[in-house]
């Protein structure tokens, strides 16, 4: 059977299987080890689906699980994730009941990354059903902690077999040969006049909404209004015993902050422009303002021909006397974390500081390596698009946590799937095409001469 005929015959089953994964609100939680009750349940469901398709399954302590097929000493790895980011306001459908409308599937995780997990399963099912003569083993590894640290894959690397070739369908086609390094941390203000502040869903999402409580008569409401209006940013001010200011932004992935409108940046910069004389807002204006690429910190000095720097503030809160704002930085692929963090430290003062939480060095592959060429060929052979080039990105995928792996798919050029935002979606035709490409990718990797 031709692969396209197989897909058409199985598309309703693909939808049903994806629906069975989307129903789980598999965000990180502490109600069960290691990543929460619903992450355990969604992994059980995924392992059941893989087993039904002829894959031999293993559960690695609920950190991740995998299904395997094929023969040989060498191992091909496909790494997808089952965890999701939190759901924000603005959904037009139930995010945990997959909904089909106008050729799209809607639901949290349909694109990032449960849909790709299902597409990968069906690519393997096709090869199994066709009795493809594998020269290598293939392992579909499904993790439960990609969105909050990739501890799942680090657990795999520590406790199981390394892969020789692989891809993670958690990026873009035609593939990603380089990923920026990442610095995670917090900006902490110790002496702010801000009474309270709460905003954001996660550090790797551009903050969509922030609410701050401020002293009466502490800034010029007219200047604040003029600033936000000039930038076409929605806001509201309520008066009681304090001023409650709400700023509405637009969510986006932290790796592409220019695609969003960060409510935290606009609140703090608006207060600065409105004469809110405060140590933290003054520091924030001096160091970041409305910039997204470290322009005020000197990050132009560490740019390379492949990539630049991006900085996102995802979550703001007040704990005790301190203002704490999460920082998610993606830095150039030919730089390093020590050099980039030093630029942050330079702007600290007596009342404001940075606290480092994590750092991950960049990923870089030669685009002429056999693995990269095999994956690119799979994309070109299916799509007939030989013009688009592999890219370097700011996102962090599983490829940074395991050797011999790049991000390859699942999003096609020009798609707007609202990943990490309300109304996440997946075009059904793109879902089908993913399967075709993954079939060719697996065969191409299997045929690399060792």
N, C-alpha and C positions, 0 to 999 in steps of 0.2 A: 504494500500500500504506500502511495506517495504521502509525504509528510503533510501536505496541505489537505489531502483527503482525510487523513487521520484527525487533523485538527477540527475540520468541519464536523466530523462524526462525533467528536468529543467535546465540542465547545460548551454544551449545556452541562456536562459533567465538570468541566473546568470552572464554570460559574458557580455550580453547587459547592464544589470544594473550597473555592475562595470565600463564598458566603459562610461556610462553616468555620473559617479562620477569623473573618472580620467580626464575628459576633463577640469575640473576646476583647475586653478593654485591657489589652496587655501592656499597659504602662508599668514602669518600675514601681514596685510597692514593697512594703516591709511586712505584709501580713503572712508571708510564707517564704522560706529560704529557697533559692538565693535571691530571686528577683520578684517574688510576689505570686499569689495564688493563681491569678489569671494567666501569667506567663507559664506556670506549670501546666495549666489546663490546655493552653493553645499548643504547647509542645507535644503533649499527649495526643492531641487531635492530629497534628501534622505527622507524627510518627505513624499513627494509624493509617493515614492517607498514603504515606510512602510504602508501608507494608502491603497495602492493597494493590499497589502498582508493581509489586515484585521486587522491591528493594529490601535488603536485609538491614534491619534497623537497630540502633544503639542509642540509649539515653545516657548522656554523660552528666549525671548528678543534677539534672534539670538546669544546668548552665547552658547546654546546647544538646542537640541530638543529630544523628545523621542516618541516611539510608545509602547503601552501597550496592553496586553491581559491577560486572566486568571481571577480568582476570589479569594477572601480571604483577610484577613487583612495583612498577611505577604507579603513582596515585594522582589522579586529577581531582581537584577540589572545586566545588561550586558552593559559595557561601552566601546565604541569604539570612534575613533576620525576621523574627516574628513579633518583636516588641515594637511599640508605637510611641509617638509623642502625645501629650495630653490634648484633649479636644477643647477648643475655644468656642466662643460665641459665633453665631452667624451661619450655622448649618441649616440647610433647607430640608434635609432628610435626617433620619436617625443615623448617626455615624456608625452604629454597631448593627444595623440591619442593611445589608448591601442592597442598593436600589438600582435598577436598570432604567435608564431614560435617554432617549434620543441617541442611542449607540454608545452610551457611556455607562460604566459601573461606578456608583458613588459609595463611599464608606471609608472610614479611617483605616489606612493600611493597604488599600487596593493597589496603590502605586509604590508605597514605601513601607514594607517591602514584601507584603504577603502575596500580592499578585505575581511578583517575580518568583517567589518560592513555588507557587502552583505551576507557573509556566515551566520552570526547571524540572519539576516532577513529571510533567507530561512529555517533555523532551526525552527524559530517561525512559518513561513508559514506552514511547514510540520505539526507541532503540531496542528495548527488551522484547517488545512484541514482535519486532522484525528480526529478532535473533541476530542482531549486529555482532560481528566477530571482534569483540574488544581485545586490544593488545595490552591495555592498561585497566586498572580499576578506576571507577568514578564514584565519588562520595559527595552527596548533597548534604551539606552541613548547615543546620538551621539554629541560629543563636537567639538568645532572649535578652540581650543587654547591649545592642549596638548603639541605641540612642543615648545611653547614659554611661558609656565608658568602655564597651567591648570586653568586659571581664569574661564574658562567655567564651570568646575565641582565645583569650589568653589561657583560660582553663583548658581548652582543647589542646593548644600548643604544648602546654606543660604535661598533659596526661595522655596524649594520643599521638598518632602517626603524622609526620610532616607531609605536606603535599609537594609534588614535583612541578605541577603546572596548575593554574587555577584562575578563576574569576569570581567576582562578586557582582551579581546583577542589581546593584544599588547605586548606580550613577547614570551615565549617559552613553548612548551610542554615538559614534562608532567605538568608543573606548576612552579610557583615561590612563595615560602613561605616567602622570606625575600628580601627586597630591601635596598641597602645602603642609608645612608643619603646623602644629596646634599648641597654643598656650591657653590653659584655663585658669581662672583665678577670680579674685574679687577686688573691687575698688572700695575702700573703707574710709568713710569720713567720721572723724571723732568729735567734731565740734560744730555740728550744723544746727541752724535754727529751725529746720524742718521738723515739725512735731511728729509726723508719721508719714510713711510712704509704703505703698503696696502695688506691685504691678508685675506683669509678665507671667509666662507659663513655664518656660525652661530656658536654660542658658544658651541653647543653640537655636532659639527662635527669636527673631526680631520682635521686641515688645510691642504688643498690639494695644494695650490699655494700661494706664498707670493712674493712681489716685494718691494725692498728697494732701495732708492737713498742714496748714500754715497759720502763723499768727495774724490777727486782724491788722490791717494797715501796714503790712510788712513789705508790700511792693505796689507798683503802679498797675492797677487793673487795666487801665487804658493802654499802656505800653505793652502789657502782656497780650491783650486782645489784638492789638495792631500787629504784633509779631506773628502770632499764630494765624491770623487772617491772611497775612501776606504770604505765608507758606501753605495756605489752604489746608490747615490741620484743624480737625474738630476738637472742641474743648467745652468745658462747662465749669462755672464757678458758683458755689453755693455758700451763703453766709449764715452762721449761727454764732456760737461762741468762738469758732475758728473759721477760716476760709478752707473749703474743700474744693480742690481743683482736680478735675478729671480731664485727661488728654487721651484722645483716641488716635491710634496709629494704624498701620497695615502690617500684618505678619508676613514674614518670609524666612527662608533658611538663613542661619547665621553666616554661612559661607558666601551669601550673595546679599549683603545688607542694602545695597542700592535698590533692590527690588521691593523693599519694604519702606515703611515710615516708622521710625523708632520713637514711640511715645515717651520713653525715658529721656532721650536726647532733646526732644522738643520741649518737654516740661522744664528741664534744668536750664537749657539755653534761653527759653522764654523768661524764666525767672531772673536770670542774669540780665537780660535786656530790659527787664521791668524794674531794675534797681533793687532787687532782693539782695541786700548786702550780706552775703553768707560765705563762710570759708569753703564749704563743699561745692556750691554752685560756681564760685569763682575759680576753684581748682578745676572743675569739670570744663568750664569754658576755656580756660587756659590750655588744657591738655587735649580736649576732644571736640567740644562744641557740637556742630552738626556733621562733622567729618566721619567718614566710614573707613578710611584707609591709613590712619595714623599720620596724616599730613602735618599735624601740629607737633608731632613727636620726633620727626626726622626719619620716618620709615622709607622715604625716598632713597635713602642711602643704602638700604639693603635689598632693593628691588633687583630682579634679574630679567633676562629677556623672556622668561617663561611666565613669571607670576609676580604679583604684588602682595600687599598686606591688606587684610580686612579685619575690622574690629566691631564686635557686636555686644551690646548691653541687653541681656535677656530678662533678668529678674531684679527688681529693686524692693528692698524691705528695710524696716528699721527694727533693730534688735537692741534693747537696752538704750544706751545713748548713741549708738553708732548707726549711720546709714551704710548699708551694704548693697552693692550693685555687682551682679555677676559680669565677668568679662570673658568673652570668647574671641580669641585672636587666631587668625590663619596667616602664616608668614611664608615668604618665598621658598621655593623648593631647593634653591641652592644656598640658602642661609642656614642658620642653626638657632636653637632655642636660647642659648646663653646670650648671643649677640642681640637677639630681639628683645629678650626680657630686660636686658640692661637699659634699653631705651625707655621702658616703662619706669624703671626705678629712678631714672634721672629726674623725673618730674614730681617725685614724692616731696612732701614738705612736713612740717612738724605736726600738722593736723589731718593729713590725708596720706594714705599709703596703699600699696598693693600687697595682696596675699596670694602666693602661687599655690594652685591646687593640682595642676597636672601639666605635663609638657610631652609632646610627641614630635619626633623628628620627621622631616619630609620624606616622601617616597618618590623615587625617580627610576624609570626604566628606559633603556635604549629602544627606540621605536623600531629598530631593525632586528631585534632579537626574535628567535623562532616563535616564542609564545605570543608576542605582540602581533607578529605578522599572521599567525594562524587565526587569531581572533578577528583581526581586521578583515581578513579574507572571508570569514563567515558572514560578517555584516555586508560586505560588498556583494557577495554572491547571491544573497537573499534580496537585498534592497536595490541592487544595481546603482547605488550611490558611491561612485569612486572619487567624488570631489571633497567630501567632508573629511576633516582630519581629526585624529585623536587629539585630546586636549589635556591641559593641566588644570586642576580645579582647586577650590578652597575647601571643599567638603572632605570630611574624614570618613573613610570606609573601612571595612574589615581588612582591606589590603595592607593597611599599616600594621595590623596585628599579627600577620602571618606571612611567611616568605613565599615568593613565587606566585604572586597573585596581583591582579589589577581589577579595577571596577570596569565592567563591560555591560552596558545597558543598566536599567531597563527602560529609561526614558529616551524617546526619539527626539531628534532636532525639531524645534518649533512647538513641541508639546507644552501645554500649560496644565499640569495635573494637580496644581494647588497642594503640593507636598508640604507638610507641616502647617497647613492653613485649613480654613473651613472648606467644606465641599470638595475634599480630595476625590479625585476621579481617575478612571482608567478607560481609555477608548477600547472597545471590544476588538476592533481590527488590529490595534497595536498589541493587544494581549495575544492574539493569534500569531502575529509576526514575531513576537518574542520567542515563541516556541520554535518556529522555523529556524531562527538565528541560533538558538541554543543547541539545537540538534546538530547544525553544521559546526558550531564551535567545539562541541564535544568530540565530533569525528576528527576535526582538524588537530586538536590537541592529542587525540589518541594516535594520530599518524605521525607525530613528531618523532624523528629517529633519535633514539637515545645513544 
